[in-house]
Amino acid sequence: MVNTGHANQEFPYLFLVVLRRVSAAILVMLTLQFAAWTYDIHFDERYLALLIIAGLMGLMLFSGRVQETDVLPPRLWSISLSVISRWCLLVGVLLLIGYATKTSSIYSRKALFTWFIVAPAVIVLVQLALETLVSRLLLSAGNTRSVVIAGAGSLGHELATKIQSSPLLGMRAEGFFDDRSSDRLAKESSLPLLGKLGQLPGYIREHGTDLIFVTLPMRNIQRVTDLLDQLHDTTASIYFVPDVFVFDLIQCRTSDIDGLPVVALCETPFQGSRGLVKAVSDYMIASFVLLLASPLLIAIAIAIKLTSPGSVIFKQRRYGLDGREIIVYKFRTMTVSEDSDHIKQATRDDERVTKVGSFLRKTSLDELPQFINVLQGRMSVVGPRPHAVAHNEEYRHLVKGYMMRHKVNPGITGLAQVLGYRGETSTVDAMQKRVEYDLEYLRNWSLTLDLRIILRTIRVVVGDKAAF
């Protein structure tokens, strides 16, 4: 968020961020007390300990801000998924703690079940209400600052759209300044063209504009420098929005090295606490699936062994995090186990696929052993699907940005797979589209997005016709 230098302008936004996080923790504790009260349970030191642990976990897990991207649903659905996914993570950790300490049996099953159901619903409703209330208070108070944008290109119009659609920023966009005539500019915004760049300093002094955003292309850096020199005798706050969108950005963010500003253009989304959340959710989901599916795993292994000669598990070299080779497990579905420099992808009616293997591939049950890879830390439940090393070496020279998908652990399922790019990639165009969705996932990762992909994967697998 832009630091405008005025605390009263930042306060509503920061207040909402803090309020969301704190309110979620408080509601986690209040709903536990409600569940105990419902069943007339004495709230002794056992429940008090659970209350404190759950409250602290709620404070850490529930984010103060809901991130939205074009691959996520509308705000209500987005907030709901965000809360539910974090609540499931909280509950899972508590269950693991209870199992490890052998204390889960001392709590009322009815009370805990009621708490597990009621808490997320209450948190969603309260967070929606808080956002609506703070937005209306901000608008009614007229707590906004005037903004002009130097540069009416696509970047300037995108910035104007974000300002107009985000009242909590406390900004009011007045218009653009650009040396191009209005008929040469794209009609992407309702804001007017206020004048040429040379007229901007006079406009600022006359109207007392608070903020100036410079969105001129970096190739015109001399024009940017000249404009800054002209604006130095005004009191407006000036911000330069670099035109780094000419690059294919992955998790773009700013940082510094001992005070020297740097801009990350390509970085893994799993830094710091986000990496911890991703790892914990992967281990929990993988452990649950393997425990639940253990009888099925044994049955599949027996069926493979009885119907065709060879090993039960097929091991293949794939590229993992940062392009390092890993070994990925699958149930063997073919009469051959290829892992050479030239691998032919499975095709429809492929003679190499066994009868049991055909069923496993169509239902994706052949990929169940990859949950072991997740526990090993080689893979994630959700991420870009790993390709054979031979395919990587082929497509890295044909598809732009192909190797950037290796900034994270490969996944058992991914955004590309649930959006229709699952199975054989017989053309470069098909692989290009798959890579585009993989990079979109990296740009917009959130625990909510992971949950949505998992839910859609179940639906896709049931009715999928692309796998064979």
Secondary structure, DSSP 8 states (H G I E B T S, - for coil): ----S-HHHHHHHHHHHHHHHHHHHHHHHHHHHHHHHHTT----HHHHHHHHHHHHHHHHHS-SS----TTS--HHHHHHHHHHHHHHHHHHHHHHHHHHHT-GGGS-HHHHHHHHHHHHHHHHHHHHHHHHHHHHHHHHTT--EEEEEE--SHHHHHHHHHHHH-GGG-EEEEEEE-SS-GGGS----SS-EEE-GGGHHHHHHHHT--EEEE---GGGHHHHHHHHHHHTTS--EEEE---GGGS--BS-EEEEETTEEEEESB--S--THHHHHHHHHHHHHHHHHHHHHHHHHHHHHHHHHHHSSS-SEEEEEEE-GGG-EEEEEEE--BS----SSS-----TT-TTB-HHHHHHHHHTGGGTTHHHHHHTTS-EEES----BHHHHHHHTTTSTTGGGGGGS--EEE-HHHHTT--S---SHHHHHHHHHHHHHHHHT--HHHHHHHHHHHHHHHHH--S--
